[in-house]
Amino acid sequence: MIQIPSPLNAVQSTAAADKAKTLTNHRFSVAPMMDWTDKHCRYLHRLISKHTVLYTEMVTTGALIHGDAKRFLAYNPEEHPVVLQLGGGDPRELAICAKMAEDHGYDEVNLNVGCPSDRVQNHMIGACLMAHPDRVADCIDQMQQAVDIPVTIKHRLGIDELDSQEYLLEFVRKVRDTGCKTFIIHARKAILQGLSPKENRDIPPLQYERVYDVKQAFPDLDIWINGGIRTLDETQQHLQHVDGVMVGREAYQNPFLLSEVDALLYSDPSSIKSRLEIAHAFEPYVAEQLAKGTPLYAVVKHMLGLFHGQRGGKQFRRHISENGHKQGAGLDVYRQALELVSS
């Protein structure tokens, strides 16, 4: 019998319910991205924007149930609101892991039905689940029964030949009937045979209108749009048609984009900082992680795009890239890099 590990940061269900009420008011998030949106990345993003919803990398149910759950579930308290994204296809295991997420204080749990990699397909995880809407509905239903925090879903427009608008609407309808209210839709289909995960992020054409049509068909649902969005001007245009916007690679590669989110989308300009102010505010966290034995590069690699397009930005990236991974690299490397953009 599968046992649920003891919680690290158990919270009362009433507190979880209070958090659940706040998440639906959020309009902007950073997408879950493998090898990118770890806890160090999320801490940096939270320094820049206090309202943006942050997502973990996808964590599989197997990793939580049979692996080092403490490591996979770790996050910084400052990250709230923060969402755990799960990868899995077994309803019972997903329910167990959703409960683990709630017990560890996550504000929401999200099911990945969009990842197109071969590795996850072989374990019935990710985009391949779009071919099995009844199973997805069962997964979502059992997850919801296990927790009080919101359970949401992130999926594609379709996969392979299962990509008609009728199929998409029926997929959403079946999941909606479980009580699920929030659907994050990557506005591309996934081609599981013949394209790599990287190609699936670029080659299938974006079809934003199809996501808008889902909102028209289900006005009572919170419909979020994802895929190829690079600016806050584009974000505001999408928000005329849907409830929320999720930005991926651009938010990671150019994190200063987040500096205008609070003012433009939440009428709260108080958290806007300069790039250097953000970098200096991040330094105590870097020092804390170094003291815990975390390699410097694992923490500061997420800052490589902070000075994108700025004088000294290339030198900053080069200095971190060439020296940050060296054994014993410490705060001196970080400070030397900052001198290249502050001089």
Sequence and secondary structure as in RCSB ss.txt:
>XXXX:A:sequence
MIQIPSPLNAVQSTAAADKAKTLTNHRFSVAPMMDWTDKHCRYLHRLISKHTVLYTEMVTTGALIHGDAKRFLAY
NPEEHPVVLQLGGGDPRELAICAKMAEDHGYDEVNLNVGCPSDRVQNHMIGACLMAHPDRVADCIDQMQQAVDIP
VTIKHRLGIDELDSQEYLLEFVRKVRDTGCKTFIIHARKAILQGLSPKENRDIPPLQYERVYDVKQAFPDLDIWI
NGGIRTLDETQQHLQHVDGVMVGREAYQNPFLLSEVDALLYSDPSSIKSRLEIAHAFEPYVAEQLAKGTPLYAVV
KHMLGLFHGQRGGKQFRRHISENGHKQGAGLDVYRQALELVSS
>XXXX:A:secstr
       SS   HHHHHHHHHHHTT  EEE   TTTSSHHHHHHHHHH SSSEEE   EEHHHHHHS HHHHH  
 GGG SEEEEEE   HHHHHHHHHHHHHTT SEEEEEE    HHHHTTT GGGGGG HHHHHHHHHHHHHH SS 
EEEEEES BTTB  HHHHHHHHHHHHTTT  EEEEESS B TTT  HHHHTTSS   HHHHHHHHHH TTSEEEE
ESS   HHHHHHHTTTSSEEEE HHHHHSGGGGGGHHHHHHS GGG   HHHHHHHHHHHHHHHHHTT  HHHHH
GGGTTTTTTSTTHHHHHHHHHHHTTSTT  HHHHHHHHHHHH 
